């Protein structure tokens, strides 16, 4: 189970880092339902995503930072739920984004569950 959790953490870290890079190369206007997010907050979310990506990987370097991975996953869950809520609030009938964000949130929730319950540090 530990190996599976590490694979998920590495893939999620790559996904999150790519999301941060995407935020710096695209405006929040790229997704119409997210245009209510101010540009400064959009860029700050990119910084948080980079920190979360590092938080998912740092326990591999030092076991004392083991709690960083589930905390980073919780932050990513919060971001995905924020995006989902904004999309629902916008009234956009396209649910593809919602499905994507909720799948990422479920993967993060599994990492949190796995690190705190199934395979504690």
C-alpha positions as CSV (number, residue, x, y, z in Angstrom):
1,X,0.0,0.0,0.0
2,X,2.9,2.3,0.8
3,X,4.2,2.1,-2.8
4,X,0.8,2.7,-4.2
5,X,0.4,5.8,-2.0
6,X,3.8,7.1,-3.2
7,X,2.9,6.6,-6.8
8,X,-0.3,8.5,-6.3
9,X,1.6,11.3,-4.4
10,X,4.2,11.6,-7.2
11,X,1.5,11.7,-9.9
12,X,-0.5,14.3,-7.9
13,X,2.6,16.4,-7.3
14,X,3.3,16.4,-11.1
15,X,-0.4,17.3,-11.7
16,X,-0.3,20.1,-9.2
17,X,2.9,21.5,-10.4
18,X,1.6,21.5,-14.0
19,X,-1.6,23.3,-12.7
20,X,0.6,25.9,-11.1
21,X,2.5,26.4,-14.4
22,X,-0.8,26.6,-16.2
23,X,-2.0,29.3,-13.9
24,X,1.1,31.4,-14.7
25,X,0.7,30.9,-18.4
26,X,-3.1,31.3,-18.6
27,X,-5.5,33.8,-17.0
28,X,-8.4,32.8,-14.8
29,X,-10.5,33.9,-17.7
30,X,-9.5,30.7,-19.5
31,X,-12.2,28.9,-17.6
32,X,-15.4,31.1,-17.7
33,X,-16.7,29.9,-14.3
34,X,-13.4,30.9,-12.6
35,X,-13.3,34.5,-13.9
36,X,-14.7,35.7,-10.5
37,X,-11.3,34.9,-9.0
38,X,-9.1,38.1,-8.8
39,X,-5.9,37.9,-10.8
40,X,-3.7,38.3,-7.7
41,X,-5.5,35.4,-6.0
42,X,-5.1,33.3,-9.1
43,X,-1.4,33.8,-9.1
44,X,-1.2,33.2,-5.3
45,X,-3.0,29.9,-5.9
46,X,-0.2,28.9,-8.2
47,X,2.3,29.5,-5.4
48,X,0.2,27.4,-3.0
49,X,0.1,24.7,-5.7
50,X,3.9,24.7,-6.0
51,X,4.2,24.4,-2.2
52,X,1.6,21.6,-2.1
53,X,3.5,19.7,-4.9
54,X,6.7,20.0,-2.8
55,X,4.8,19.0,0.3
56,X,3.7,15.8,-1.4
57,X,7.3,14.9,-2.2
58,X,9.3,16.1,0.8
59,X,8.4,13.1,3.1
60,X,10.5,11.0,0.7
61,X,13.6,13.0,1.7
62,X,12.9,13.3,5.4
63,X,10.5,11.1,7.4
64,X,10.1,13.9,10.0
65,X,8.0,15.8,7.4
66,X,5.7,12.9,6.8
67,X,2.6,14.9,7.8
68,X,3.3,17.3,5.0
69,X,1.8,15.0,2.3
70,X,-1.7,14.7,3.8
71,X,-1.7,18.4,4.6
72,X,-0.8,19.2,1.0
73,X,-3.5,16.9,-0.2
74,X,-6.0,18.6,2.1
75,X,-5.1,22.0,0.6
76,X,-5.6,20.5,-2.9
77,X,-9.0,19.2,-1.9
78,X,-10.0,22.6,-0.7
79,X,-8.9,24.2,-4.0
80,X,-10.8,21.6,-6.1
81,X,-13.9,22.1,-4.0
82,X,-13.6,25.8,-4.4
83,X,-13.4,25.4,-8.2
84,X,-16.4,23.1,-8.1
85,X,-18.4,25.5,-6.0
86,X,-17.6,28.4,-8.3
87,X,-18.5,26.4,-11.3
88,X,-21.9,25.4,-9.9
89,X,-22.5,28.9,-8.7
90,X,-21.8,30.3,-12.2
91,X,-24.6,28.2,-13.7
92,X,-22.4,26.7,-16.5
93,X,-24.2,23.6,-17.7
94,X,-20.9,21.9,-18.7
95,X,-20.1,19.4,-15.9
96,X,-16.8,18.1,-17.4
97,X,-14.8,20.5,-15.2
98,X,-16.7,19.4,-12.1
99,X,-16.1,15.7,-12.7
100,X,-12.4,16.4,-13.2
101,X,-12.1,18.5,-10.0
102,X,-14.0,16.0,-8.0
103,X,-11.9,13.1,-9.2
104,X,-8.7,14.9,-8.2
105,X,-10.3,15.6,-4.8
106,X,-11.2,12.0,-4.3
107,X,-7.6,10.9,-5.1
108,X,-6.4,13.5,-2.6
109,X,-8.8,12.2,0.0
110,X,-7.5,8.7,-0.5
111,X,-4.0,9.9,0.0
112,X,-5.1,11.6,3.3
113,X,-6.9,8.5,4.4
114,X,-4.0,6.2,3.4
115,X,-1.4,8.3,5.2
116,X,-3.4,8.9,8.3
117,X,-5.2,5.5,8.7
118,X,-3.9,2.8,6.4
119,X,-0.2,3.4,6.4
120,X,0.7,5.9,9.2
121,X,4.2,7.3,9.2
